[in-house]
Amino acid sequence: MAKQQVTLKTLRLLLEKCLNGHLNLAFFLPDSDTRNPTWNELTSFATEVYAMAIHDVLTAMEGDTTALEEVHSEEGRLCFRLEDREILLEKLAEFERAQAAEHKSEE
């Protein structure tokens, strides 16, 4: 499948949507349930998310707007550091088990 070409009109509409709309992002901070993040953790995380945003825009300019559409969708995007991937997967598995148990108890 060929990439969709991004025209100036598409880019203008994309920028307008980004500036006027909201981005639906959820940030995974592994220790947030027990402590507030440190300043170094916040700045490091913000830098990574900023780099991801630049990558998304460059990808959109090449014709693939999937990532930008994702952050504007109702479901949004979960942002996390790659080093936290295992912890994120464990927490998601715990959440799914809890949801399944809750759903089973309702039946």
TORPA-4810 file (N, C-alpha, C, O; in nm, 3 decimals):
<nodes>
NODE_1_0.084_-0.118_0.000_0.000_0.000_0.000_0.089_0.125_0.000_0.180_0.136_0.082_M
NODE_2_0.063_0.216_-0.091_0.142_0.338_-0.102_0.107_0.435_0.009_-0.006_0.443_0.056_A
NODE_3_0.209_0.511_0.050_0.186_0.612_0.152_0.104_0.725_0.094_0.119_0.762_-0.023_K
NODE_4_0.017_0.780_0.178_-0.063_0.896_0.138_0.029_1.018_0.134_0.104_1.042_0.228_Q
NODE_5_0.022_1.093_0.025_0.104_1.213_0.015_0.041_1.324_0.100_-0.080_1.345_0.098_Q
NODE_6_0.125_1.392_0.174_0.077_1.502_0.256_0.094_1.632_0.178_0.205_1.668_0.139_V
NODE_7_-0.016_1.700_0.155_-0.013_1.827_0.083_-0.001_1.942_0.183_-0.013_1.921_0.304_T
NODE_8_0.023_2.060_0.133_0.029_2.177_0.220_-0.103_2.197_0.292_-0.106_2.237_0.409_L
NODE_9_-0.214_2.170_0.222_-0.345_2.184_0.284_-0.360_2.085_0.400_-0.410_2.120_0.507_K
NODE_10_-0.315_1.962_0.378_-0.322_1.860_0.483_-0.238_1.901_0.603_-0.281_1.886_0.718_T
NODE_11_-0.118_1.952_0.577_-0.031_1.995_0.687_-0.092_2.113_0.762_-0.085_2.118_0.885_L
NODE_12_-0.152_2.207_0.689_-0.217_2.321_0.754_-0.330_2.273_0.844_-0.343_2.318_0.958_R
NODE_13_-0.411_2.181_0.792_-0.521_2.126_0.872_-0.468_2.049_0.993_-0.526_2.055_1.102_L
NODE_14_-0.359_1.977_0.974_-0.298_1.902_1.083_-0.248_1.995_1.193_-0.272_1.972_1.311_L
NODE_15_-0.178_2.101_1.153_-0.129_2.198_1.251_-0.244_2.267_1.323_-0.240_2.287_1.445_L
NODE_16_-0.346_2.302_1.247_-0.464_2.366_1.308_-0.528_2.273_1.410_-0.566_2.315_1.520_E
NODE_17_-0.540_2.146_1.374_-0.601_2.048_1.465_-0.516_2.032_1.591_-0.569_2.024_1.702_K
NODE_18_-0.383_2.027_1.574_-0.293_2.011_1.689_-0.299_2.132_1.781_-0.296_2.118_1.903_C
NODE_19_-0.307_2.250_1.723_-0.306_2.372_1.804_-0.441_2.398_1.869_-0.447_2.449_1.981_L
NODE_20_-0.549_2.365_1.801_-0.682_2.394_1.854_-0.743_2.278_1.932_-0.829_2.299_2.018_N
NODE_21_-0.700_2.158_1.903_-0.756_2.041_1.969_-0.668_1.998_2.086_-0.569_2.063_2.119_G
NODE_22_-0.708_1.889_2.147_-0.626_1.838_2.256_-0.564_1.707_2.214_-0.620_1.632_2.134_H
NODE_23_-0.448_1.679_2.270_-0.383_1.551_2.246_-0.420_1.460_2.361_-0.414_1.499_2.478_L
NODE_24_-0.459_1.339_2.329_-0.505_1.245_2.429_-0.391_1.149_2.463_-0.380_1.042_2.404_N
NODE_25_-0.308_1.189_2.558_-0.193_1.109_2.596_-0.205_1.064_2.741_-0.252_1.139_2.827_L
NODE_26_-0.164_0.943_2.766_-0.154_0.891_2.902_-0.007_0.857_2.925_0.056_0.793_2.841_A
NODE_27_0.047_0.900_3.037_0.188_0.878_3.066_0.203_0.772_3.172_0.141_0.779_3.278_F
NODE_28_0.286_0.672_3.143_0.312_0.566_3.240_0.437_0.602_3.319_0.548_0.601_3.265_F
NODE_29_0.419_0.632_3.446_0.531_0.656_3.538_0.526_0.544_3.641_0.436_0.541_3.725_L
NODE_30_0.622_0.450_3.636_0.614_0.326_3.712_0.590_0.340_3.862_0.517_0.260_3.920_P
NODE_31_0.649_0.440_3.926_0.638_0.452_4.071_0.535_0.555_4.114_0.535_0.596_4.230_D
NODE_32_0.448_0.598_4.024_0.357_0.709_4.055_0.257_0.675_4.164_0.201_0.765_4.227_S
NODE_33_0.232_0.545_4.188_0.137_0.510_4.295_0.200_0.516_4.433_0.129_0.513_4.533_D
NODE_34_0.334_0.525_4.440_0.401_0.529_4.570_0.478_0.658_4.596_0.507_0.692_4.711_T
NODE_35_0.511_0.731_4.489_0.587_0.856_4.508_0.573_0.945_4.385_0.540_0.898_4.276_R
NODE_36_0.598_1.073_4.405_0.600_1.166_4.293_0.732_1.150_4.218_0.834_1.118_4.279_N
NODE_37_0.731_1.171_4.086_0.856_1.159_4.010_0.954_1.270_4.048_0.914_1.379_4.089_P
NODE_38_1.082_1.240_4.033_1.185_1.341_4.059_1.191_1.437_3.941_1.137_1.410_3.834_T
NODE_39_1.258_1.550_3.961_1.273_1.647_3.854_1.349_1.585_3.737_1.312_1.606_3.622_W
NODE_40_1.454_1.509_3.765_1.531_1.444_3.658_1.445_1.345_3.580_1.457_1.337_3.458_N
NODE_41_1.359_1.269_3.649_1.271_1.175_3.581_1.174_1.249_3.490_1.150_1.208_3.376_E
NODE_42_1.118_1.359_3.540_1.022_1.437_3.459_1.089_1.496_3.336_1.033_1.490_3.226_L
NODE_43_1.206_1.554_3.352_1.272_1.616_3.237_1.317_1.510_3.136_1.309_1.532_3.015_T
NODE_44_1.364_1.397_3.185_1.404_1.288_3.096_1.284_1.237_3.019_1.292_1.215_2.898_S
NODE_45_1.172_1.218_3.087_1.052_1.167_3.024_0.997_1.269_2.923_0.957_1.232_2.813_F
NODE_46_0.997_1.395_2.960_0.948_1.500_2.870_1.033_1.505_2.743_0.979_1.525_2.634_A
NODE_47_1.163_1.487_2.756_1.252_1.487_2.639_1.219_1.372_2.546_1.215_1.389_2.424_T
NODE_48_1.194_1.255_2.602_1.160_1.139_2.520_1.027_1.160_2.448_1.014_1.126_2.330_E
NODE_49_0.929_1.215_2.517_0.798_1.238_2.455_0.809_1.346_2.347_0.744_1.336_2.243_V
NODE_50_0.890_1.447_2.372_0.911_1.552_2.272_0.975_1.493_2.146_0.935_1.525_2.035_Y
NODE_51_1.074_1.406_2.165_1.139_1.340_2.050_1.038_1.254_1.975_1.041_1.249_1.852_A
NODE_52_0.949_1.187_2.048_0.846_1.105_1.984_0.752_1.193_1.903_0.711_1.155_1.793_M
NODE_53_0.717_1.309_1.954_0.628_1.401_1.883_0.692_1.451_1.754_0.626_1.460_1.650_A
NODE_54_0.821_1.482_1.761_0.892_1.526_1.639_0.892_1.413_1.536_0.870_1.436_1.417_I
NODE_55_0.917_1.292_1.582_0.916_1.176_1.492_0.777_1.160_1.428_0.767_1.133_1.308_H
NODE_56_0.672_1.176_1.507_0.536_1.164_1.454_0.510_1.267_1.344_0.450_1.234_1.242_D
NODE_57_0.554_1.390_1.365_0.531_1.496_1.266_0.613_1.468_1.140_0.562_1.483_1.029_V
NODE_58_0.739_1.427_1.156_0.821_1.396_1.039_0.761_1.279_0.960_0.762_1.280_0.837_L
NODE_59_0.708_1.180_1.031_0.644_1.067_0.965_0.519_1.113_0.891_0.492_1.066_0.780_T
NODE_60_0.444_1.204_0.951_0.325_1.258_0.885_0.363_1.335_0.759_0.293_1.329_0.658_A
NODE_61_0.473_1.407_0.765_0.518_1.481_0.648_0.558_1.388_0.534_0.552_1.427_0.418_M
NODE_62_0.598_1.266_0.568_0.631_1.166_0.465_0.506_1.096_0.414_0.514_1.018_0.318_E
NODE_63_0.391_1.121_0.476_0.266_1.066_0.426_0.194_0.971_0.518_0.082_0.931_0.487_G
NODE_64_0.254_0.932_0.630_0.189_0.838_0.723_0.142_0.915_0.846_0.222_0.947_0.934_D
NODE_65_0.013_0.944_0.853_-0.041_1.024_0.963_-0.099_0.938_1.076_-0.168_0.989_1.164_T
NODE_66_-0.072_0.808_1.074_-0.129_0.715_1.171_-0.102_0.757_1.316_-0.194_0.759_1.397_T
NODE_67_0.023_0.790_1.349_0.058_0.824_1.487_-0.015_0.950_1.534_-0.061_0.956_1.648_A
NODE_68_-0.025_1.050_1.448_-0.095_1.172_1.486_-0.244_1.149_1.501_-0.309_1.208_1.588_L
NODE_69_-0.299_1.064_1.417_-0.441_1.030_1.431_-0.465_0.957_1.562_-0.570_0.974_1.625_E
NODE_70_-0.367_0.875_1.604_-0.381_0.800_1.728_-0.389_0.894_1.849_-0.474_0.875_1.936_E
NODE_71_-0.303_0.995_1.855_-0.304_1.084_1.971_-0.426_1.175_1.972_-0.461_1.231_2.076_V
NODE_72_-0.492_1.189_1.858_-0.614_1.268_1.853_-0.739_1.183_1.867_-0.850_1.236_1.872_H
NODE_73_-0.722_1.053_1.874_-0.838_0.964_1.887_-0.890_0.964_2.031_-0.823_1.012_2.122_S
NODE_74_-1.007_0.909_2.048_-1.066_0.901_2.182_-0.982_0.813_2.275_-0.968_0.842_2.394_E
NODE_75_-0.927_0.705_2.220_-0.845_0.614_2.300_-0.709_0.675_2.333_-0.652_0.646_2.438_E
NODE_76_-0.658_0.758_2.243_-0.530_0.824_2.266_-0.412_0.729_2.256_-0.421_0.623_2.195_G
NODE_77_-0.303_0.770_2.316_-0.180_0.691_2.313_-0.119_0.687_2.452_-0.119_0.786_2.525_R
NODE_78_-0.067_0.572_2.486_0.005_0.554_2.612_0.152_0.579_2.585_0.211_0.515_2.499_L
NODE_79_0.212_0.671_2.659_0.354_0.703_2.643_0.431_0.642_2.760_0.393_0.657_2.876_C
NODE_80_0.539_0.575_2.726_0.622_0.516_2.830_0.765_0.505_2.779_0.790_0.507_2.659_F
NODE_81_0.858_0.493_2.873_0.998_0.475_2.835_1.021_0.327_2.806_0.965_0.241_2.873_R
NODE_82_1.104_0.299_2.708_1.129_0.159_2.672_1.186_0.080_2.790_1.157_-0.039_2.804_L
NODE_83_1.264_0.145_2.874_1.320_0.075_2.990_1.211_0.034_3.090_1.234_-0.053_3.174_E
NODE_84_1.094_0.096_3.081_0.983_0.063_3.171_0.885_-0.036_3.108_0.779_-0.063_3.164_D
NODE_85_0.920_-0.090_2.993_0.827_-0.176_2.918_0.780_-0.296_2.999_0.660_-0.324_3.003_R
NODE_86_0.871_-0.367_3.063_0.834_-0.487_3.139_0.738_-0.453_3.254_0.641_-0.525_3.277_E
NODE_87_0.767_-0.344_3.325_0.681_-0.302_3.436_0.542_-0.266_3.382_0.441_-0.301_3.442_I
NODE_88_0.539_-0.195_3.268_0.411_-0.159_3.207_0.331_-0.284_3.171_0.211_-0.291_3.199_L
NODE_89_0.396_-0.381_3.109_0.326_-0.504_3.070_0.272_-0.578_3.192_0.162_-0.632_3.189_L
NODE_90_0.351_-0.581_3.302_0.304_-0.645_3.425_0.181_-0.573_3.480_0.083_-0.637_3.518_E
NODE_91_0.186_-0.439_3.484_0.073_-0.362_3.537_-0.051_-0.378_3.450_-0.162_-0.388_3.502_K
NODE_92_-0.032_-0.383_3.318_-0.146_-0.404_3.228_-0.207_-0.542_3.248_-0.329_-0.558_3.246_L
NODE_93_-0.122_-0.643_3.269_-0.171_-0.778_3.294_-0.250_-0.783_3.425_-0.355_-0.847_3.433_A
NODE_94_-0.199_-0.715_3.529_-0.271_-0.707_3.658_-0.407_-0.641_3.639_-0.507_-0.686_3.694_E
NODE_95_-0.409_-0.533_3.562_-0.533_-0.461_3.537_-0.634_-0.551_3.465_-0.752_-0.554_3.500_F
NODE_96_-0.586_-0.624_3.363_-0.674_-0.713_3.289_-0.730_-0.824_3.378_-0.847_-0.859_3.368_E
NODE_97_-0.645_-0.879_3.466_-0.692_-0.983_3.558_-0.798_-0.926_3.652_-0.900_-0.991_3.678_R
NODE_98_-0.775_-0.805_3.704_-0.871_-0.743_3.794_-1.004_-0.717_3.723_-1.111_-0.739_3.779_A
NODE_99_-0.997_-0.669_3.599_-1.118_-0.644_3.521_-1.194_-0.773_3.494_-1.317_-0.777_3.502_Q
NODE_100_-1.120_-0.880_3.461_-1.184_-1.009_3.435_-1.251_-1.063_3.560_-1.362_-1.116_3.553_A
NODE_101_-1.185_-1.050_3.676_-1.243_-1.097_3.802_-1.369_-1.016_3.836_-1.468_-1.072_3.882_A
NODE_102_-1.364_-0.885_3.814_-1.479_-0.799_3.841_-1.596_-0.836_3.749_-1.711_-0.844_3.792_E
NODE_103_-1.564_-0.858_3.623_-1.669_-0.895_3.527_-1.729_-1.031_3.561_-1.850_-1.051_3.547_H
NODE_104_-1.645_-1.123_3.605_-1.693_-1.256_3.641_-1.782_-1.250_3.764_-1.882_-1.322_3.772_K
NODE_105_-1.748_-1.164_3.862_-1.828_-1.152_3.984_-1.964_-1.088_3.956_-2.061_-1.114_4.027_S
NODE_106_-1.971_-1.002_3.852_-2.097_-0.938_3.815_-2.193_-1.036_3.749_-2.314_-1.017_3.753_E
NODE_107_-2.138_-1.142_3.689_-2.224_-1.240_3.622_-2.287_-1.327_3.727_-2.363_-1.418_3.693_E
</nodes>
